[in-house]
Amino acid sequence: MALSTLPDGRVPVVLSAHAEELLGADARAILHYLDRGPDVHAVAATLLRTRRLRRHRAVLRAAGLDELADGLRALSADEDHPLVARSSQSPRGRTAFVFPGQGSQWPSMGAEAYHRSPQYRAEVDRCAAAFAATGEGSPLPYLTADRDDGDWSQVQIQAAQFTHAAGLARVWRSCGITPDIVVGHSLGEVAAAYLAGTITLVDAAAVVIARAKVVDSLPGNYGMAALGTTFEEAQRLCATIDGWLEVSAVNSESSVVVAGHRAAVEALAAAAAAERGLFARRLDVTYPGHTSALEPLRAEFEALLPRGRFTAGAVEFIGSATADVVPAGTDFVDYWYRNLRTTVRFDRAVAVARARGASRFVELSAHPSLLFALGDLVADGADGPPATVGSGQRGEPWPDTVSAAIVRAAVTDPGYRWTDLVDAGVSVLPGFPNAPMRAVRLWAAPKPLAPVAGITVADERWIPATGAGSGDTVRRIAVVELAGPAGTLGDRLRSAARRHPCVQPAAPHEADVVVAVAPVLDHPDAVLAAHQIATLIDAGLLDYADTAGPACKTLWLVTVGGEHVRPEEPVALPAQAALAAMHRSIGFERPEQTYRRLDLPSWEIGDATAAAALDSVLGDAQDVAVRDGDSGPTTYVRTVTESAEAAVPWSLDDGVLDNVVITGGTGTVGLHFARYLAARGARRIVLISRAGIDDATRAELLCQGSAEIEIIAARCDLTCAQQTATVARAHGGDGATLLIHAAGAATFAERDGITGAAFADTAAAKVNGFAHMIDHWPLCPGARIMVCSSVSGVWGGRGHGAYSAANRMIDVMAGQLRAKGQHCAAVRYGLWQGDPRRGSGIAEGAGVASIERSGLLPMAPDTAIAASLCEHRGDPLVMTADPERLRVFLDDHTAGETPSETAGLDEAASVADRAMAELAAVLKLDANTIDPEMSLLDLGLDSLLALDLRKRVMRATGTKVALATLLGGITARELTTSLNDPTGSPRTEKVETTRD
């Protein structure tokens, strides 16, 4: 998306904090930093790149350092400032664009916007062309007139008002504020319908012209006036005035519009103001809209209207004629007559918008005419009063007015993309102040996660489950199949569910537990398996994640032969292993549900195995496998534990380094290996990559190696078998003594972004490329093969679906080679320490931070490689890890906890009180001072504290909360609400527990 700018050209500088008083402290620190003379753009970019957007937000619009300093001084003194907007709203809510009727328009009202805003001008020119094409003339002369006087027809006035509203909407959208709902008032309904996409521009122009012509033809001398009173009082006042009057619009409980004969309207306005002390203002309208006077003109009006029906739009269109969402298929003629004739019920239309989630209202007009009514209608919001802003003000510079309104609306949206208005690519300012924290720290700070040299070597193993039972709680379970070839396994599991005493079969949308059965993909060829998965992804393979209803707490994936559980059984099937890895990764996107996996020995299981499978589904293990045995099925659980014995290092002087081949040889990991092996006596290193190496890198490797070392950079696209074969013939020599496969694409996308093509691209170099190397590159007898895999294949990760699956597949390929007698190991690496000259490896920026928070730290490359070049019994995990945080990530150990704070509470204490007491104890806060609308993360909860809190809450309330939920931005109020009704929330799960 191209970078947008505010209409006034100023730069929005965003400050935020988890406590309101800290905004002033931050402003003072930044104000002091301005002595260095930084560029305003750099200040804005630095704040966006280095700060997390928190609950309390302030945005300063600044064209230069002087304006920025003025705004910061006002903010530090907690004073209002025209260039500063503030908000502490937490719910994101929805945005409603409001289009008023006539009454606040004037000639030249769009002149400044037309000359200053390219976005406004483009939309206005488009609308003007549509009106001109009808032969009725362009609205531009009215919009851009030099003077306010002139004899203007209703067609010119109403076309100009429609066009101005459309131009303003284009400006708001260009700044990233788009409507979810549009609300129209009288003439404004036409613009609202057009902006909602339910009516074309051609038809909108025709409706505007029809409205204008019919009221222009109305005989008589009429007027309209706005009164600050109730509907009932307005009717009583009308009855006291000689002459014809009717209430034509109800805007709010204290704002109505009256229409009638001009003399009667003038007398009413004077009486209301002078005798009753009410607000009264004559409107610049010369016809009695929305009254019975229009009934005789119905046939004439309907003849002028275009024929058609409303279509479905991307935005909800709420009309004030019906005070409801206008459904697709509604007839034009009937609706637009009602729009012109019936009393406008803007009050009811806004109530509908509020009920549909609108929390900010933007009036699209030259001067506010409905903001007072909006403030009256939405003043009592549950989360504070919604934002109500206009788009201009008569007599004020338009760019300043609309820019201030845009920022006032944007700051109320915690999810607003400020990077659309600020070039975040600007370099971060050196020495910029850190975000201030509370003066007295009231919670334990998380331990720093700095890179360390120590390496953890761990093994993934399957051990028999002990004490595993399904309990006696009855669960509603649905069994579904993934897209693809299906066998009888789903039917066998459904049959077992009907017989199981603790299972009640249910439809997916009603089930507590959904069991998804993987398709029958059982070919051992990983390349074919990758192709099958890519094809099925486009056929809906991953749609099973959406089959579960709101009651579903757990989603199981059942694979067959996807794990190598026992030494005597065959190597895992690559497609099944890949699906399991993708399932784990998708689970990170759905913290409200628990994603688990069950692996079975066959698609043709017996009754005993099916019953054991159901028992596992009713249990609490994360990864389970059931295998048949002589005495019946055995259930296994997966563990990842530190290796009990250190692996024996290879002897590097017995020919291992005679002819080293490294795929992905110019990438971060490949070059780590090349440097390490060159420095330890490698005699020949072939670096295979698409790009080749530069002279400086070649010189570096030659300098690190012995005088006889030979460095060959072979350009090759490993995804092409023919290219691989050609390069192998040219550089294979007598055969590789050590083949290191480090090639691979690190593409990350969440489930909705995983297409068949994206999956194929991710697997191409890693899976297909490895297969091509094994097929075509000569290997000497006893050659060693090392595959650079990832712990992501074991644990998954948010957005890692395709990447995790590809790594899991090459783990399987390594196992297949071992089964054939080849010396091969897949090393599942953690986070590589970056080389400042070449980037940091597979992940950047926020991705690295996310990985670190899970407990993985950047590995020292030499130490990681040394741990890899050993006699491992299988495929080891090699990583640098903070053990405590790693336990939290794996969720299979518990940390120590402090004594419970609920022991002193009365037995009648509510669930919410108990939970808040435990939260306060964990954070070392007074429970009465905790802001219930603040994220637990902003309160200071980290992963270790979350583990402690989860155990406390389960013991105190009998409800289990997922760690991902606690660390996913949940507020204290959301936590207590879900605990009060765990059956209605996917965030929590009621468990049977005994309180001490």
C-alpha positions, 0 to 999 in steps of 0.5 A, a space after each residue: 500500500 502506498 504511503 498516505 498523508 494527512 490533508 494538512 501535510 503534518 506528520 502524526 507522532 504517536 505516543 502510548 503507555 499502559 498508564 495514562 500518567 506515563 504519557 506526560 513522562 514520555 512527552 517530557 523525555 522526547 521534548 528533551 531529545 528534540 534538543 538534538 534537532 531530529 527530523 519529525 518524520 524520524 521521531 514518528 518512525 522511531 516511535 512506531 518501530 520501537 514501541 508497542 501500541 498500548 491502551 493510553 494513546 496520544 497523537 501529535 500532528 506536527 509539521 516541524 520541530 516547533 509544532 512537535 515541541 508545543 504539542 509535547 509541552 501541552 501533553 506533559 502538562 496534561 493540557 489540551 492542544 489543537 494538534 493533540 488527540 488522545 484516547 484510552 478506548 480499548 475495544 476496536 469497534 466499528 466505524 460508521 460514516 454519517 451523511 446528513 441531509 440539506 441545511 449546512 451547505 453553501 456555494 464554494 464549500 468544496 473549493 479549498 478541498 478541491 484545490 488542496 486534496 488530490 483524493 477529493 478532487 479525483 472523486 469530485 471530478 468523477 461524480 461531476 462527470 456522472 451528473 454532467 452526462 445526464 445533461 443537467 450540468 455539473 455540480 462543480 460551479 456550486 462547489 468551487 464558486 468564488 462567492 456565496 451568492 448566486 441563483 442556484 437550482 435544487 439540482 445544482 445544490 443537491 448534486 453538489 452536496 452528494 458530490 462533496 460527501 463522496 469526495 470527503 469519504 474518499 479523503 477519509 478512506 485514503 487515510 486508512 479510515 474506512 466505514 463498516 456501516 453508513 447511515 444516511 439522513 434524507 438526501 444523505 441516504 443517496 450518498 450513503 447507499 453509493 458509498 456502501 456499494 449498494 447503488 451505482 454512481 449513475 443511479 445515485 446521480 439519477 436519484 439525486 436529480 429526481 429528488 431535486 426536480 420534484 421538490 423544485 416543482 412544488 408550488 408554494 413558499 416553504 421553509 424548515 427549521 431545527 429545534 432543540 426539543 423533543 418530538 412531542 414538544 415540537 408537535 405541541 409547539 406546531 399546534 400553537 402557530 397559525 399556518 401549516 407545520 409538520 415534524 419532518 425529522 427526529 434526530 435525537 431526543 432533543 433535536 427535531 426538524 419542522 417543515 411548513 409554510 415559510 411564515 409559520 416556520 419563522 413564527 415557530 422559530 421565533 416563539 421557540 427561541 424567545 418564549 420557550 428559550 429553546 434552540 431554533 435555527 432556520 435551515 437553508 431549505 426551500 421545500 417541506 421535505 418529509 411531509 404530507 405536502 409531497 404526496 401529490 407529487 408521488 407519480 411525478 417523482 416515481 416517473 423520474 426515478 431509475 428502475 432497479 434494486 439495491 445490491 449487496 454491498 461490502 458495507 452495511 447501509 442503514 437508512 433513516 427512512 426505515 431505520 434499518 439495514 436496507 436489504 439487497 433486492 429492495 426496489 428503488 422506486 418504493 424506497 426512494 419515495 419513502 426516503 423523500 416522504 416519510 419522517 426521518 428517524 435518524 435517532 432510530 437509525 443510529 440506535 441500529 448502528 450502535 447495536 451493530 457495533 459502531 463505536 465511532 461516527 464520522 459526519 461527511 459534510 461541509 459543516 457539522 449538522 448532526 454532531 450534536 444529535 450524535 453526541 446526544 444519541 451515543 453519550 452512554 456507551 458501555 465502553 465510554 462515549 463513542 467518538 463523533 467527528 465532523 469533516 469540516 467547519 465553516 470559516 476554518 481551514 479545511 485541511 486543518 479541520 479534517 486532519 484533526 478529525 481524522 486523527 481524533 477518530 484514528 486514535 480511538 482505534 487501537 488497531 489503526 495502521 499508523 504506518 500508512 501515514 508514517 514512513 516507518 522505513 526511516 532509520 531509528 534515531 540513536 539514543 532515543 528515549 525508552 518508553 517510561 515505566 512506573 516509577 516503582 516496579 510492582 511486578 517481577 521483571 522478565 529475565 533478559 534473553 541475551 544470546 548465550 554460548 551454551 547449547 542444548 541437545 534434545 531428543 524427541 521420543 515417544 514413551 508409553 503413557 502412564 495413568 492415562 484415562 478418559 475420566 468420566 466426563 461426557 464430551 460431545 464429539 464430532 468426527 470429520 474428514 479433511 479434504 482428500 482421499 478418504 478411507 473407513 477410519 472416520 466411520 470406525 471412529 464414529 462407530 466407536 464414539 457411539 459405543 463409548 460411555 463418555 462420548 455423545 456424538 454431535 454435529 461439528 458446530 455443537 461439539 466440545 471436541 472435533 476430531 479431524 481425520 487426515 486424508 489417505 496420503 500414504 506414499 513414502 515419496 516426499 516429493 510426491 507427498 508435497 505435491 499432493 498436499 499442495 493440490 489439496 490445500 487449494 481444494 480446502 485441505 485446511 478448512 477443517 479448522 473452521 468446522 468447529 463451532 463456538 462450543 469447541 474447546 479442542 480440535 484433534 487431528 488424526 494422522 496415520 503413520 505420521 510418527 516413528 514411534 517404535 524402533 521396529 516400525 516403518 519410517 513415518 509417512 511424509 504427508 502425515 508428518 507434514 499435516 501434523 506440523 501444519 496442525 500445530 502451527 494453525 493452533 498458534 493462530 487459535 489460542 481460544 482452542 487447544 490443538 492436539 494430535 493423535 497418530 494411529 497405526 492404520 486406516 483399518 483399525 479394530 474396535 480396541 484401537 478405536 476405543 483407545 483412540 477415543 480414550 486419548 481424545 478425552 485425555 489431556 496429552 498434546 501429542 499421542 500415538 496408539 499402536 497395536 500390540 500382542 496384548 492390545 493397543 498401547 498409548 504413547 505420548 511425545 516428549 522432548 527432553 535434553 539428551 541424557 548422554 553427550 554424542 561422540 564428536 566426529 573425527 574430522 581428519 579421517 576423510 570426512 572433509 575431503 569433499 564437502 558439498 553444501 546446498 544453500 551455500 551462500 545463505 546464513 546457515 550454509 556460510 556458517 558451516 563453510 567457515 567452520 569447516 574451512 577453518 578445520 581443514 576442509 580440502 574442497 568445499 562446493 557451495 551450491 546456490 542460485 546466486 553464487 558468492 562474491 569475491 570478498 566471501 571467497 577470499 574470506 573462506 580461502 584465508 580461513 582454510 589451509 593453503 590447499 583448500 579449493 572453494 567452488 561456487 556452483 550456481 544451481 536451482 536445486 528445484 530443477 532436477 536437470 540443473 542439479 544433474 548438470 552441476 553434479 556432473 561438473 563438480 561432483 568429482 569422486 563423490 561427496 564425503 560430507 553433504 550438508 543440505 542447508 537450502 530452503 525457503 523461509 516463507 511464513 503465512 498464517 492459514 488463510 495465506 497458505 495456498 497450494 502454490 505457496 506451500 509448493 514454493 516452501 517445499 521446493 528447495 528443502 524437499 524437492 532439492 534434497 531429493 534431487 541431490 540424493 538422486 544425482 550427486 555422487 557420494 563416496 562410500 561411507 559419506 555422511 549426510 546432514 540435513 539442516 531442519 528446524 525445531 519449527 517442525 517439532 513444535 510449529 509456530 504462528 505463521 509457520 504452517 508451510 515451513 514447519 511441514 517442509 522441515 518435518 518432511 525432510 526429517 522423514 527423508 533423513 529417516 528413510 535414508 538411515 533405514 537404507 543404511 545411509 549415514 544421515 541425520 536431520 538436525 532440528 535447529 533453534 534460532 541461529 545467531 545473526 551475522 551483522 554483515 549478512 542478516 540474521 537467517 530465517 527470521 527478522 525483527 518481530 519474528 525473532 522477538 517472537 521466537 525468543 519469547 518462546 524460550 529459544 535464544 540465538 545460538 553461537 554458530 560454531 558451538 551449534 555446528 560442533 554439537 551437530 557434527 556428532 554421532 547422534 542416534 536419531 534426529 537431534 534438536 540443537 538449540 540455545 534455550 532458557 530452560 524455564 521459558 522453554 518449559 512454559 513453551 512446551 507446556 509439559 512442566 510446571 514452575 514453582 509458585 507462591 502460596 495462594 491468595 484465596 485462602 483468606 477469602 470467604 467461601 462465598 467469594 465469587 469466581 471473579 474475586 478469586 481470580 482477581 486475588 490470584 492475579 494480584 498475587 502473581 503481579 504483586 499488586 493490590 487487586 483494587 488497583 488493577 484496571 480491568 480493561 488493561 491487557 494482562 501483558 500491559 500489567 506485567 504478565 510474562 510467560 513464567 508468571 502466566 504459568 503460575 497464574 494458570 495453576 492458581 486460577 485452576 486451583 481457585 476456580 476449577 477452571 483451566 485457562 490456556 497459556 496462549 489465552 493469558 499471553 494473547 492480550 486478554 484483559 482482566 475483565 475478559 478473564 473473569 467473564 470467561 471464568 464465570 461462564 466457561 461453557 460459553 467461552 472457548 478460552 477456558 475449560 471447566 475441570 474437576 479439581 479439589 481445592 486445598 
